[in-house]
Amino acid sequence: MSTALITGASGGIGAVYARHLAARGHDLVLVARSTEKLEALASELRAAHAVAVEIITADLTVSADLSRVEQRLRVGTPVDLLVNNAGAALLGSFSDADPDKMEQVLSLNVTAPTRLASAAVGAMVARGTGAIINIGSVVSLMPAYFPGIYAATKAYILTLSQGLAAEFGPKGVYVQAVLPAATRTDIWAKAGADIDQIPNVMEVDDLVTAALVGFDRREPVTIPPLADAGLWDALENARAIFPSGLGGAPAERYRAPASA
Ligand SMILES: NC(=O)c1ccc[n+]([C@@H]2O[C@H](COP(=O)([O-])OP(=O)(O)OC[C@H]3O[C@@H](n4cnc5c(N)ncnc54)[C@H](OP(=O)(O)O)[C@@H]3O)[C@@H](O)[C@H]2O)c1
């Protein structure tokens, strides 16, 4: 069976991906900062599913740690599936946000998944097969309802995923963006929010089970709580009518009036 590398595997959505992928027979490489939690999960999965599980303790916002994970993607047992899951939320107004915290979130939510996808995709293309799952968020589609930079980091993930799918799909690499809505994990408490105040929270196992249905169908974008799939299709179709050959002259409405 193939090997999957999952970031943010010590808890929340990543740990549930690890359980599902181990149950499917994948060997695993689990990445997060908490060695203790990774080791406990690795022992559980080796015993339950007889799969090989490596762990890498890494803070993905620290350049040397990120490099070790990139290195693992480039050498060693080939990694056929990368799950770019580790992420953090930053709540509150952009004007109140601590610039250092914003940089941390950009580093974790944007730079790390970009560098890891970059490290993984070359070997996948060379083998003519592989998959990358990027965990985005529905808030990327509704930035007006989610102040601050978190929605923007997830919009980057969606656009990155769609770009990678266009570039590498024809070369055998499947790229899926998963857009969860509020899901019952510790991310909210870590960001200072009370999850009990949020309506319509999805359970993590439901989220991952649904996301893997989308994965098995090779959907480019999977939005587990979206009942009407036609809404996403309408959004994509609207984008597709945009002309691809823009350039050259400014549009008529932007031309300065001729001076008298
Ligand atoms: N839960 C939701 O409502 C929701 C909704 C939409 C999207 N998402 C996205 O889903 C993904 C997973 O979130 P979650 O809800 O499962 O969050 P979570 O419960 O807080 O888990 C986050 C995981 O990322 C790891 N992590 C955090 N900072 C890290 C760092 N600097 N370096 C390495 N690993 C780090 C954590 O482990 P350590 O602390 O051990 O490092 C943990 O394993 C994120 O990308 C999030 O934005 C979540």
The ligand as an SDF file (V2000), in Angstrom:
LIG
                    3D

 48 52  0  0  0  0  0  0  0  0999 V2000
  -12.1070   22.9290   12.9150 N   0  0  0  0  0  0  0  0  0  0  0  0
  -12.7020   23.7520   12.0810 C   0  0  0  0  0  0  0  0  0  0  0  0
  -13.7790   24.3200   12.3330 O   0  0  0  0  0  0  0  0  0  0  0  0
  -12.0670   24.0170   10.7290 C   0  0  0  0  0  0  0  0  0  0  0  0
  -12.8600   24.5960    9.7290 C   0  0  0  0  0  0  0  0  0  0  0  0
  -12.2850   24.8520    8.4990 C   0  0  0  0  0  0  0  0  0  0  0  0
  -10.9830   24.5280    8.2540 C   0  0  0  0  0  0  0  0  0  0  0  0
  -10.2290   23.9540    9.2640 N   0  0  0  0  0  0  0  0  0  0  0  0
   -8.8300   23.6600    8.9500 C   0  0  0  0  0  0  0  0  0  0  0  0
   -8.5750   22.3060    9.2530 O   0  0  0  0  0  0  0  0  0  0  0  0
   -7.1920   22.1300    9.5430 C   0  0  0  0  0  0  0  0  0  0  0  0
   -7.0420   21.3130   10.8300 C   0  0  0  0  0  0  0  0  0  0  0  0
   -7.5950   22.0660   11.8650 O   0  0  0  0  0  0  0  0  0  0  0  0
   -8.2080   21.4300   13.1820 P   0  0  0  0  0  0  0  0  0  0  0  0
   -9.5650   21.9990   13.3440 O   0  0  0  0  0  0  0  0  0  0  0  0
   -8.0320   19.9690   13.1990 O   0  0  0  0  0  0  0  0  0  0  0  0
   -7.2700   22.1420   14.2610 O   0  0  0  0  0  0  0  0  0  0  0  0
   -6.6250   21.5890   15.6110 P   0  0  0  0  0  0  0  0  0  0  0  0
   -7.5450   20.6530   16.2930 O   0  0  0  0  0  0  0  0  0  0  0  0
   -6.1760   22.8210   16.3190 O   0  0  0  0  0  0  0  0  0  0  0  0
   -5.3740   20.7680   15.0820 O   0  0  0  0  0  0  0  0  0  0  0  0
   -4.3240   21.4360   14.4480 C   0  0  0  0  0  0  0  0  0  0  0  0
   -3.2070   20.4520   14.1760 C   0  0  0  0  0  0  0  0  0  0  0  0
   -2.1260   21.2020   13.5980 O   0  0  0  0  0  0  0  0  0  0  0  0
   -0.9610   21.0210   14.4120 C   0  0  0  0  0  0  0  0  0  0  0  0
   -0.2190   22.2690   14.4340 N   0  0  0  0  0  0  0  0  0  0  0  0
   -0.6050   23.4750   14.8890 C   0  0  0  0  0  0  0  0  0  0  0  0
    0.3890   24.3580   14.7990 N   0  0  0  0  0  0  0  0  0  0  0  0
    1.4390   23.6930   14.2560 C   0  0  0  0  0  0  0  0  0  0  0  0
    2.7630   24.0520   13.9180 C   0  0  0  0  0  0  0  0  0  0  0  0
    3.2260   25.3010   14.1280 N   0  0  0  0  0  0  0  0  0  0  0  0
    3.5750   23.1280   13.3710 N   0  0  0  0  0  0  0  0  0  0  0  0
    3.1290   21.8590   13.1700 C   0  0  0  0  0  0  0  0  0  0  0  0
    1.8940   21.4630   13.4610 N   0  0  0  0  0  0  0  0  0  0  0  0
    1.0590   22.3680   14.0130 C   0  0  0  0  0  0  0  0  0  0  0  0
   -1.4840   20.6630   15.7910 C   0  0  0  0  0  0  0  0  0  0  0  0
   -0.5580   19.8440   16.5110 O   0  0  0  0  0  0  0  0  0  0  0  0
    0.5440   20.3610   17.5470 P   0  0  0  0  0  0  0  0  0  0  0  0
   -0.0870   21.3730   18.4280 O   0  0  0  0  0  0  0  0  0  0  0  0
    0.9750   19.0890   18.2410 O   0  0  0  0  0  0  0  0  0  0  0  0
    1.6360   20.9360   16.6940 O   0  0  0  0  0  0  0  0  0  0  0  0
   -2.6910   19.8030   15.4420 C   0  0  0  0  0  0  0  0  0  0  0  0
   -2.2670   18.4870   15.1540 O   0  0  0  0  0  0  0  0  0  0  0  0
   -6.5930   23.5270    9.6240 C   0  0  0  0  0  0  0  0  0  0  0  0
   -5.9230   23.8260    8.4230 O   0  0  0  0  0  0  0  0  0  0  0  0
   -7.8090   24.4150    9.7860 C   0  0  0  0  0  0  0  0  0  0  0  0
   -7.5860   25.7260    9.3180 O   0  0  0  0  0  0  0  0  0  0  0  0
  -10.7380   23.6860   10.4760 C   0  0  0  0  0  0  0  0  0  0  0  0
  1  2  1  0
  2  3  2  0
  2  4  1  0
  4  5  1  0
  4 48  2  0
  5  6  2  0
  6  7  1  0
  7  8  2  0
  8  9  1  0
  8 48  1  0
  9 10  1  0
  9 46  1  0
 10 11  1  0
 11 12  1  0
 11 44  1  0
 12 13  1  0
 13 14  1  0
 14 15  2  0
 14 16  1  0
 14 17  1  0
 17 18  1  0
 18 19  2  0
 18 20  1  0
 18 21  1  0
 21 22  1  0
 22 23  1  0
 23 24  1  0
 23 42  1  0
 24 25  1  0
 25 26  1  0
 25 36  1  0
 26 27  1  0
 26 35  1  0
 27 28  2  0
 28 29  1  0
 29 30  1  0
 29 35  2  0
 30 31  1  0
 30 32  2  0
 32 33  1  0
 33 34  2  0
 34 35  1  0
 36 37  1  0
 36 42  1  0
 37 38  1  0
 38 39  2  0
 38 40  1  0
 38 41  1  0
 42 43  1  0
 44 45  1  0
 44 46  1  0
 46 47  1  0
M  CHG  2   8   1  16  -1
M  END
$$$$
